[in-house]
Amino acid sequence: MEPAVLDALASPRRREILRLVWTGEQTAGAIHRAMPDVTFGAVSLQLRSLVEAGLVEARTERRNRFYRARPEALGPVAEILERMWDDALWKLKLAAELEETRRGPKPRRRRKKRKQ
């Protein structure tokens, strides 16, 4: 496997974007909305890395860019990723990794109002 592919898969954010575009096309805006803790610019940089690694292809239509995964670029690893994405433990691991790599202030927890 190419080093660029392995490097792309090393990032939890890029793996999450790859999961989002695995079964169908998504616009950059839709991907950004699915990852509200990341800026649009950061999503764009991650998408560029995935495109350069050959894991995602992009097409332009009017003012939008549509992204779609290229599972064939991963060969047998594609099946492993699909199984991993269905696993509940993996989802918990991803949430922890995304929180760990999050930049900026931590989101505030909402306090429940007490009934008086």
Sequence and secondary structure as in RCSB ss.txt:
>XXXX:A:sequence
MEPAVLDALASPRRREILRLVWTGEQTAGAIHRAMPDVTFGAVSLQLRSLVEAGLVEARTERRNRFYRARPEALG
PVAEILERMWDDALWKLKLAAELEETRRGPKPRRRRKKRKQ
>XXXX:A:secstr
  HHHHHHHH HHHHHHHHHTSSS EEHHHHHHH TTS HHHHHHHHHHHHHTTSEEEEEETTEEEEEE GGGGT
THHHHHHHHHH HHHHHHHHHHHHHH  SS           
